[in-house]
C-alpha cells in the first residue's frame, strides 16, 4: 500500500515545481500540501474507505485550487502593473481539477447508488466546463434544455437508469422529459402552421385563387360558402386526428416508462403516486382507462399498506378543495367510504389514526367559518365530520385498535370541543382498561382532574387534592422511574407548594429509586428532586436531600454529576464550604465507580489482544508531540532494543528523558500542552500578561516560556518579572523561535 501511495505524490512533482516557480506557493506550503495529500491517499487505500474520506479529500483539493486561483490573480495583477505579459497557462492550472475529477471517479465507482454524490460530481464538471459532464445521467436536462439535443438527453437518461435502476427521481424525470418533448413537437407544428397547410389544401390554380381573393367584392359564388364549410370540416377532422395521434403517442410513452419503472421498483409506492400525478396533469388518450389500471395495480400491490388507503381517500377528495370553500358532501362521503373499506381490510391503530387525521383536517379547513360543533349541518343530506371522528374513536376502541397516542387524541378532541366532563370520564375509562400503564394517558387524566379541582376552588385545600394524589401515587408505584419522567415532573410541579404531599413524594421517590436504581445518564429523578428543593428551600435542604439519595444502594452517576456541578457553581461564587462538599462528592463517586470504568484486568486484556493482533514484540504508537514513535516492548527485550537502535544510528540518536520533547517544542516556538499560568509584570509591578507554558531549555541552558502580553508592552528586549509561587524572577521578552528551526525537512 505504501508503494501505491508514494507513487501518486511522485506524479505531482511537475505540478508542484510549477506552483513554486510561478510564486503561487512557498516551499514550506508545498511540503504541507504533500503531507496532507499523502494522509488522504492512505485513507483511501485502507480496506473499506468511507464516503466521508472521499468528501474530505475533495473539499481539501477544492480549497487548494481556490487559493491557487486567488494567488494567480494577485500575481497577474502585479505583472500587469509592471507592464509584463500575461501569465500563460501551465500544468498547475489543470492538475488540480484533474485530481478532483479523479477522486470523484473513484468515489462514484465505490458508491454507485449515491445520487447526491453523482450530482455533486456533475455539478463540479458543469462549473469547470469539463466535458465529462456529458457522461452523467443527471445532465440530460442540460442536453435537452440548453444543447437542444433530445437524442443525447435520452441516451443520458437511459444510461443513468441502467446505472441506478432503483432511482425514483430518474424514472419520473425521464417520463417528464419524453412528454415535454412530445408537447414541444405539437407546439412547434402549430406555430409553423404545418397542420394548417396540410389541412387546407386548395387544388385550384394559385393565380386564380390569388385573383379571386383580390376581387372577392366583385362577385360572390353561390358554391363558395359550401366549399368553405367543407374545407373547414376537413380541416377540423384532420386536426382532431393529429391531436389524437399526439395523445396516443403520449399514452404509449407513459405505458412504456411506467411498466419499466414498476418492473425495476415493484415495491415503491411513491413512484406510482408521482406517475398518477403526471398522468392527471397531462391530456393523453384513454387517460381515464389507464388511471383505472394503475389504481387497480396499486390496490393489488399495496392493499396491506395504510399509506395507500390514506392516499387513495385523499386523492378522491382533493378536487373538493379546488371547487370552493365549502366541502362537497359527495366527495367527502366517497373518501369516508375508502377509509371504511380500509378498516375492513386492514384494521389497525395506524389506519384509524390516518382516518381520523383526514376527518380533522376537513374540520380545520372550515374552522374559520363556524364554531367547532357547528362546522357542518346535521341534516340528512350533509356529512358531519365531527360525528364521524367520534364514531371512529369509538370503533377503534371496540375493535381493540386503540393505542396510547390515539387514546390521547380522543381525550384532547373532547377538550377541544369543550366537553370537559366527557373527557374526564373517557380518561378514567381508558386508564382502567388495557392502557392502564400508558404514562402519557395518565398525564392527561391527572391534568384533567387537576383542572376539575381548580374549577371548583381557586385555592384547593389538602382534602381537595387528596383524590388526585392517590391517583398519582397508584401509577407511580407500579411504573419504573425511567418510564415515568413526565409523571414525576407533573407531580413535582403540582405539589411543590404542598409540604404534606411533597414530603410524601420524596418518600415515594426514595422507595422507587431503591427498587429501580438511579440513572447514569438521561432523566435523573434524584437530581430533579434536589433542584426543586434547592429552588424552594435553599442549599442546606438541598444538601440534606442529595445525601439521602446518595445513601441508596445504587444512586447512579447522574446524581453525583449534578451535585458536583451544584457545589462547584456555588464554590466559584466564593463559598469555601461548597468546595469542601464538592471534594467529598468526588471522593465518594470515585470510591463507588472507579473500578467500573476500568480495572487492571481489563487493561491487560486490551494489551494482549493488541499484541496478538499485531503478532510482533514491538507495538508502535504515534507520539503526541515530536515526530517519532513511542515503542512498547516486553521488559526482557528493552535493553537489547535500545542497544540495537543506538548501534544502528551511528551516533545520530541519543537517549533523552520524556520531558525533552516539550522543551524541544518550546525552543522551536511550537505550543506544548498548557501548564499552570504565572503572572507577567513590568518593572513597576503592574500586571501585563501571563505565561501559558514554560520549562528548562537544554539547548540554551536557561528557563524559557511562552505567554500572552498586553499590546504596547510586547516589544522584544523589554525587561519583565515572572511571578512564580509568589516570588518574582527577572526575564526578557524575545522573539520566537528561541532556537533556529532546523527540524523542517522538505519532501
N, C-alpha and C positions, 0 to 999 in steps of 0.2 A: 504493500500500500504506500509506503514511504517513497518508493521509486516513482509511482504514478503521480503522487502529489508533487514531488520535486520536478517532474517533467513539465508541469504546467507553468510554474514560475520561470523556468528557463525559457519558455516560449515568449515571455513578456519582456525579455531583455531589450529588444529593439524598441518597443513602445516606451519602456522606462527611460532608456537613453535619450529618446526623442523629447520626452517631457522635461528631462533635466537640461538638455541642450537649448531648448526654447525658453527656459527660465520659468516654467509653469510650476514646478515642484522642486524643492531642495533635496539634496541627497538624503538628509535625515528623514524627510517626509516620505520619500520613495521607499526607504528601508521599512518604515512603519506600514506602508501600503502592502509591501511584500509579506510582511509578518502577518497582517490581518488576512490577506488572501490565502496564505498557507493554512491558517486556522480554519477558514471556511472550507477549504478543499478537504481537510481531514474530516470535517463534519459530514461532508457529502459522501465521503468514501467509507464511512462506517457501515456495518451490515444493514441497518434499517434507518436511513436518514429520514428526518421528519420534514413535513411541509414547511414548518417554521424555519428550518435550516436554509432551504432554498430562498424563502422570502427575505430572511435576514441578509443573505449574500447579495440578492438583487438590490435591496434597499441601500446596502453599503456601496455597491458599484454605481448606483444612480447618484448618490451623494458625491462620490468622487468625480463622476463625469460632469455633474452640475458645477462643482468647484473648478474643474478644468476649464469649462466654458467661461465662467466669470473671470478667471485669471487671464484667459486668452484675450477676452475683450479689453481688459486693462492693458495688457502688453501691446495689443494692436492700437489702442488709443495713444499710448506713449510713442509708438513708432510713427504714427501719423503726425503727431505734433513735431517730431524731429524731421519730418519730411522723408522718411524711409518708405519703401514699398510695402504693400500689404503682405501679411503672412500667408504663405501658401499652405494648402492642406497637406498633412503628412500622416504617417501611420497612427499617431496617437489620436487623431480626430475620428478614426473609425474603430480602433481597437476596443474602446470602452463599450460602444454599442454592440459590437460583435460578441463581446464576452457576456453581456446581459442577455442577448438573444440565445446564446448557447446554454446559459443557466436556465432560462425559460424552457428551452427544448428538453433539457434533462428533467426538469420538474414536471412538465406535461407528459413526458413519457412514463414517469413513475406514477403520477396521479392523473390518469387519462380521463376519469369521470368527473373531475373537478371543474365545473363550468365556470366558476368565478375565476379560477386561475387561468383558464383559457382566455377569458375575456380581458383580463389584465395583460396577458401576453399580446393579444391582438391590439389592444388599445395602445400599448407601448410601440408596436410596429406602426400604427397609424400616426402617432405623434412624431415619430422619427422618419416617417415616409419610407418605411422599409418595404420592399416588395414581398416579404414573407407574409404580410397581412393577407394576401390573396389565398393563402393556404388554409385560412381559418373559416370554419363554418359560420362563425358569428358575423363575418363581414360580407355575407350575402346581401345584406341591406345596403352596404356601400356600393356593391356592383349593381344592384337593382336601381337605387335612387340616384347615385352620383355618376356612376360609369354607364348607366343605361344599358347594361348587358344582362338580359334576363337569362341567357343560356349559362353564363358563368355563375350567376347568382343561384340558379337551380342546381348546378353542379356542386357549388359550395355547400348548399343546404343538404343535399343528399350525402355528400361526404361527411358532414357533421352528424347526420343521422346514423350513418354506418359506424362512426366512432362512438357516439353516445346515443344508442337506440332507446334508452330509457329516459331521455330528457323530455319532460312535458313541454317546456318552453319551445324547444326546437320544432316539435311536431306542430304546435299551434302557429308558430311564426311561418313555418313552411306553407301551411294552408292559407294563412293570410296573404302571403306573397303571391301564391298562384291565383287566388281570387282577385287580388288587386291588379295583377297583370291582365286578367281577363276583362276586368272592368275598364282598364286603360284602353284595351283594344276596341271595346264597344264605344267609348267616348271618342276615340280617335276617328273611327269610321263616321260617327255622327258629325264631328267638326269638319272633316274633309268633304262631307257631302257624298261619300261613296254610296251610301244607302239610297239617297235621292236619285243619283244618276242611274243606279241600277233599277230603281223602281219606276221612274218616269222616263220611259223610252219612247220617243216620237219618231216613227219611221218615215215621216214625210220629209220632203226636201228641206234642208236647212235654210236656204234662201227664201223659200216660200213661207216658212214659219216666221222668219225674221220680218218679211214684208207684211205679213198678216198681223203680227204683233204691233208694228209701227202704225198700221192703218186700221186698227180694230174699231175705231169710232166711225169709220165709213160704212160699215155694214155689220150685220150680226147673222151668223149662220144658225139656222134652227137646230142643227145637229151638234153645234159646239158644246152646248150645255150637257147634252147626253154623253159626248165624248169625254168631257172633263170629269163628269161623275164616274164614268167607267174607269178612267185613268186613276182617279182618286181612290176608288175601291181596290184597284190592282195594287196601288202603292201601299195602302194600309194593310192589305193582306200580306204582301211580301215583307213589309216592316215587321209585322207580327211574327212571321215565320223566322226572320233573322233574330228577333228578340228571343223567341223560344229556343233558337239554336244556341244562343249565348247562355241561356238559363239551363239548358240541357248539359252544356259543357261544364258549367259551374257545378252542377249536381254530380257529374261524373268525377270531377276533381275531388269534391268533398268525399264521395264514397271511397275513392281510391286511398286518399290520405287517411281517412277515418279507419278503414279496415287495417291499413298498415300500422297505425298507432295503437289500435286495440290489440293487435297481434303482438306488438312489441311490449306494451304495458297493459296487460289484461286486467290488473287489479287496481289501476289508478282511476279513482272516481273523479278527481279534479279535472283530469284531461277530458273526460266526456262532458262534464259541465261546461267547459270552455268551448268545446265543439258545438254544443247546443246553443250557446250564446252567439257564436259566429253564424250558425245556421239561421237563427231568428232575425239577425240583423242583415241578412243577405236575401235578395229576391232570386230564388232558384226555382227551377221547375219541380213540381211534385214535392215541395218543401214540407208540406203537412204530412205526407206519406212517410218521408224519411225521418221526420221528427218522431212519429209514432214508432217507427222501427227502432230508433235509438233509445227511446223511452222504454220500449219492451225489453231490449237487451240490458239496459241499466237495471230494470226491475228483476230480471233473471239473475244478474251477477251480483247485485248489491242489496237484495231484499233483506239481508240479515245485518245491514249496516244502518244504525239510526240516522247517520248523516244523510243517507239517500232519501229517507222518508221526509226529513225536515226540508231538504232542498226541493223535493217534489211538491210539497204543500205550499211552500213559499213561491215556487215557480208558477203554480196555478193562481196564486193570489197577487203576484207582483203588479200585474197590469191594473189592479184596482186603484192603487195609489196614484197612478198616472191619469186616471179618469176624473179625479176631483177630490175634494177634501172629505166627502162623506164616503164611507165604506159601502160597497155594493153587497147586499146580503147574499146574493147568489154566489159570488166569488168566495166570500168568507165561508159559506156553507160547504162549498166544494173543497176548500183547504181543510176544514174540520173533518170532512169525510175521509180525506187522505190520512190524517192523523189517527182517526178511529180504526182504519184498516191496519195502520202500522202497529197500533197497540195489540190488535188481534194476532198479527204475525210475530211481533217482537215485544212482548210485554216485559218492560224493564224500567228501572228508575230513570235511566238516561232518556228513554223515549218519552216518558211523562214530562221530564224536565224540558225537553225541546218543545213539546206540545204546549206546555204552559207558558214558556218563554214567547212563543208565537202569539198566543192569545193576549199576553200582557203587552206585547209590542203594539198590537192593534188598539188596545185600550189607550196606550200612551200617545198614539197618533192623533187621537181626537180629544186628548185630555184638556186642551186649551179651550174647548167649546163649552163643555158641561162639567158638572161635578162628578165625583167618582161613580156613585151608584146610578147616576142618570146619564151615563155616556150614551147608551143605546136605548132605543124604545123597546118596551117589553111586549109589544104587540105580537100577534101570531105570525106576522109577515117579516119580522126582523130578528136577526140572530143577536143575542145578548152575550158578548164575550165574558162578562163578569160571572154570570151564572155558569158558563162553560168552564171557567177557571176553577171555581169552587167544586164543580162536579168532577173535574179532572183530578183535583187533590183527593177527593173522597174515593174515587175509583182506584187511584194509586195505593191508597191505604187498604182498601178492601181486597185488592189483588196481591197484596204483600210486596208491592214495588216501592214502598215508601223508604227513602233513605234520609240520613240526617240533614243534608242540605235541602232536600225537598220539604221535609217537615218544618225546617226553619223558615223557608219561603212561604209555606202555608200560613204560619202564625203571623209573619210580617205582613202578609196580604190582608189579613183581618185587621191588623193595626192600621194599615193604610186606609182601609175603609172606615176606620173609626169605631170598630166593633171590639172594644177592649174586653168586655166580659166573655164574648165568644172566643177571643184569642186566649184568654186565661184558661177556660175550660178545655180548649183543644190542647194547650201545652200540658195541662195536668193529665189528660188522657194519653198523650203520646209518651210522656215521661214515665207512665205506669206500664207501658207495653214493651215491645221488643227493643225500643230505643231508650231504655231506662239508663243506659250507660253513656249516652251521647252527650258529651260535655257542652257543645255549643247550644244544644237544645235546652239543657239545664240553665245555661246562662240567660237564654231568652225567657225561660219560665220565671227565674228568680227576678229578673229585671221587671217583668210584668207584675209580679207580686209586690215588689217594692213600689212600683208605680201606683198600684191599688192602695197600698198603705199610705203613701204620701197624699193621694187624692182624698182619703178620709180624714187625714190630720196633717197639717203643715209641719208640726214638730212631733213625730211619733214617739211614743213612750217605749220603755223597755218591754212592756207587755205587748204592745202593738207589733214589735219586731220579733217576738218570740217564734211565731209560726214560720217566718222567713228563715230565721237562724236554724230551726230544726230541719227544714228542707235542705239548707246549705250543708249542715253537718252530715245529713244522711248520704249525700252524694260524695262529699269529701272523704268520708271514712272508707268508702269502697272503691275509690278511684286513685290510681297511682299518682304520685306527685308530679311526675314529668308530663302526664297527660292533662292534669287539671290546672295548668298555668292560668288560663283566663278566669277560671272559677276562683282561684286564690286571690288574684288581683281584684276581682269584683268584691270578694269578701272583705279584703283589707280596705278598699275604698268605701264600702258601705258601712262598716262597723268600726272604723278607726277612731271615731269620736265617742263610741260607746265602750267605756272602760270594761264593763262587765263582760260584754261579748268579745271584746278584743283579747282579754286575758284568756278566754276560752279558746279563741282561735290560736293563740300562742301554744297552749297546751296541746291542742289538736295537731298543730304543725310538728311539735316535738315527737308526738306519737307516730305520725306519718313518716317523718324522716328516720326515726329509729327503725321502722319497719322496712322502708324502701331504700334508705341510704341517701346521702347527699349527692349533689351533682358535681361532676368535674368540669363540665362546660355547658353552655346553654342556660336554660332557666334554673335559677337557684332560689328556692323558697326561703331558705335561711337568710340569704343576702337581702331579699325583698323585705323580710320582717325587720331586719336590722335597719335598713334605710327608712322604713316607716317610723320606727321608734326614734331614730336619730332626728328626723324632721319634727316629730311630735314632742319628744321629751328631752332631747339633748344627748350629748356624748356619753354621760355617765350611765344612763339607762341603756343606751345602745351597746356600751361595753359589757354590761351585765347580760344583755340579751345574747350577744355573739359568743360569750363564754359558755352559756348554756348549750348553744348549738354545737360548739367545738368539743363539748364533753360527750357528745353522742358517739356510738361505735364507729360510724362511717360518715364524718361530717362533709366530706367532698372537698376537692381542691378549690372550687369556685368560692366558697365562703372564706377560705384563707386569703385568696387573692383580693376579694372585696374588702375584707377587714384590714389587710396590709395597706391597700390603697387609701382607705379611710384614714388610718392613723398617719400615713405618710403625708397626706394632704394637710392634715392639722399640724403635723410637725413642721412642715415648710412655713407655716404661719408663725412659728416661734414657740410652740408648746413642746417643752422637753419631755414631759410625761408621755406624750404621744409617741415620741421617738423610742422611748423605752418599751412601750407596748408593741410597737411595730417590730422591734428586735425580738421580743418574746414570741410574737406570732411567727416570725421567720424560723426561729429555733423549733417551735412546735411543728410547723409544717415540714421542716427537714427531718425531724425525728419520725414523723408519720409516713412521709412519702419518698425519702431519699432512695431507699432500696427499690422502689417501684420504677424509678427512672433508669435503672441500670445497675448491675452487680458485676463483681469481678468475674463470675462465671460467664455471664453474657458477653463481657468484653473479650475474654479468652476465646469464646466460641466464634466471635466475629473474626478475630485474628487468625485462628487456624483455618477457618473457611477461606479467608483470603490467601493464605499460604497454599492451601490445597488447589485453589483455582488457578493461581499463577504458576504452580509447580516449579518454584525456584526458591533458593535460600534467601535471596535478596528481594525485598519489596521496595520499589521506588515510589516516593510520594512527592508531589510538587511542593516546593518550598513556598512559604507565604511572602518571602521578601526577595532576596537577591536571586539572580539566575543560578540554577543548580538544583540539587536534589537532597532530600533527607533520606538516608539509607538505613533501613531497619533490618538487622541480621541477628541470628541466634548468637548468644554471648560467647559460645565456644569458637565462633569464626570471626569475631570482631577484630581481634589483634591481627590475624592473618590478612584480613581485608584491608586494614589501614596500611600495613606494611607494603602490600602489593600496590596500592594506589600511590604511595609515596615513591616507590621504586620506579614505577612506570612513568610518573610525571617528570622525572629527571630534574627535580628541584623547583618546578613551576607551581606546585601545590604545597601549602604549608598548613599545619594544624592550627586551629583557632577555636576560641570559645564561641558559644552560641550568640553572645552579645555583639560579636564583631559585625554581624550583618546589619544591626541597627546603626552602629557607628559609621559603617560604610555608606549607608543611605543618607545619614546626616551630612557627612563630608561632601557627598555628591549633590546636596541640595534637594534630595527627594524626601517626601513626607513619610516618616516612620509612624507607627501607632502612637496616638497622643498619650501623654503622661499627665500626672497631676500638675496643675498650672501654677507658675510662680509669677509674682508681680514684677514689672519693669518700671523703675523710677528714673527721673532725670537727676542731675546733680543736686537740685534743690529739694529732692524728696517727693516731688509730685508724680503721681501715677500716670504713666504714658502708654502702658500696654501690658501684655502678659506673654509668658513663654508657654508654648504648646508642647514642645519636645526638646530634649537635651540629653547630653551624656559626654563621656570622655572620648576624645579623638585620638586614635592610636597613631595616626599619621602626623598630626600637629602637636601631639603630646600636651594637650590642654583641653579644657572643657569648652564645648560649643553647644549651641542651641538654636532653635527656630521659634519664632513667635510673631505676634502682631503688635505694631507700634502705631500710635496715632499719627495722622498726616501732619506734617510740619516738624516732626521730631525724628524723621526716618532717614536723615542724611547719613551716608557712610562716614565713619570716623567719630560719630557722636559718642561721648562718654556717658555711660548709664550705670545704674545699680540694679542688680538682680537680688530680690529678697527671697531667701530660701530658709524655711523654718524660722522666720523672724530675724534672720541675720542678713545684712546687705553685703553683696560681693560686687566688686568692680567689673565692668565689661565694656566692650566697644562694639558698636553696630558696624557690620561689614556686609559686603555684597556676597551673594551665593553664586556658584558653589564655593565651599571653603577650600576644597582641593580640586585642581583641574580634572575634569571628567574625561577619563580615558577608557571608560567601560564600553563606549559605543563601538560596535563592530558592524560596518556596512556589509550588507548581504551581497 
